[in-house]
Amino acid sequence: MRRRHDGSQLVEQFDRLIRATDRPILRIGSVVAALGVSERTLRHHCRRHLGRGPAEHIKRHRLLLVRHALLHGAAVSVTRAAVEHGFYELGHFARDYRNVFGEPPSQTLHRADATARDQPAT
């Protein structure tokens, strides 16, 4: 008989998988195949432990990557950072970014630029 668990291990594996990939967009089909579970099982446990589905969790991770690029000088422009992380509908991207972080991505970039200008030259 197979031992049941609360799904937290599955969610941790899922999270490690999306953090380890260098591809901006993961397909749910490839994720569930790699994890060896059904899409329904993954969706159930993500909602239970994360409060959102797997696709939303992947998108949230990609938004965090864009934010990191904007804040740490790895981005020349918001558009470039968005596209490099798989966001091609820039209006939707900007709305999602603002909903998650409370500011438009351009404001994040400008704040990072201002901070960099205030740093002493080495």
C-alpha positions in Angstrom: 0.0 0.0 0.0 1.3 3.4 -0.9 1.9 5.8 2.0 0.0 9.1 1.8 1.4 12.4 2.7 0.1 16.0 3.0 1.7 17.0 -0.3 4.2 19.4 1.2 7.1 17.3 -0.2 5.6 17.4 -3.6 5.2 21.2 -3.4 8.8 21.5 -2.3 10.0 19.4 -5.2 7.9 21.5 -7.6 9.4 24.7 -6.1 13.0 23.3 -6.5 12.2 22.3 -10.1 11.1 25.8 -11.1 14.0 27.4 -9.3 16.5 25.1 -11.0 15.5 25.6 -14.6 17.0 28.3 -16.8 14.0 28.2 -19.2 11.7 31.2 -18.7 8.5 29.1 -19.3 7.9 25.7 -18.0 4.9 23.7 -19.4 2.7 22.1 -16.7 2.9 18.8 -18.7 6.6 18.7 -18.5 6.5 19.6 -14.8 4.0 16.8 -13.8 6.0 14.3 -15.9 9.2 15.2 -14.1 7.5 15.0 -10.7 5.6 11.8 -11.6 2.2 13.0 -10.6 -1.0 14.0 -12.3 -1.8 17.7 -13.1 -4.8 17.4 -10.8 -2.6 16.2 -7.9 -0.1 19.0 -8.4 -2.9 21.6 -8.7 -4.6 20.3 -5.5 -1.4 20.4 -3.4 -0.3 23.8 -4.7 -3.6 25.4 -3.9 -3.5 23.7 -0.4 0.1 24.8 0.4 0.7 27.9 -1.7 -2.8 29.3 -2.1 -2.4 29.3 -5.9 -2.2 26.9 -8.7 1.0 25.7 -10.3 0.8 28.0 -13.4 0.4 31.0 -11.1 3.3 29.9 -8.9 5.5 29.6 -12.0 4.5 33.1 -13.1 5.1 34.5 -9.6 8.6 33.0 -9.7 9.3 34.6 -13.1 8.0 37.9 -11.8 10.5 37.6 -8.9 13.3 37.0 -11.4 12.4 40.1 -13.4 12.3 42.1 -10.1 15.7 40.9 -9.2 17.1 41.8 -12.6 15.6 45.3 -12.3 16.8 45.9 -8.8 20.3 44.6 -9.2 21.3 46.2 -12.5 21.0 43.1 -14.6 18.3 44.8 -16.8 18.9 47.4 -19.4 15.1 48.0 -19.7 11.8 46.7 -18.3 10.9 45.3 -21.7 14.1 43.4 -22.1 13.9 42.0 -18.6 10.3 41.0 -19.2 10.9 39.3 -22.5 14.0 37.5 -21.2 11.8 35.9 -18.5 9.1 34.8 -20.9 6.6 37.7 -20.7 5.6 38.7 -24.2 2.3 40.5 -23.4 3.8 43.6 -21.8 0.5 45.1 -20.7 -0.4 41.9 -18.8 3.1 41.7 -17.4 3.0 45.3 -16.1 -0.4 44.7 -14.5 0.7 41.4 -12.9 3.9 43.0 -11.7 2.1 45.9 -10.1 -0.4 43.5 -8.4 2.4 41.5 -6.9 4.9 44.2 -5.9 2.7 47.3 -5.5 4.5 49.4 -8.1 5.1 49.4 -11.8 8.2 47.7 -13.1 9.5 51.0 -14.4 9.5 52.5 -10.9 11.5 49.5 -9.6 14.1 50.1 -12.4 14.2 53.9 -11.7 14.7 53.3 -8.0 17.5 50.8 -8.6 19.1 53.3 -11.1 18.9 56.1 -8.5 20.5 53.9 -5.8 23.3 52.9 -8.1 24.0 56.6 -8.9 24.2 57.4 -5.2 26.9 54.7 -4.6 30.5 56.0 -4.4 32.7 55.1 -7.3 35.3 52.4 -6.6 
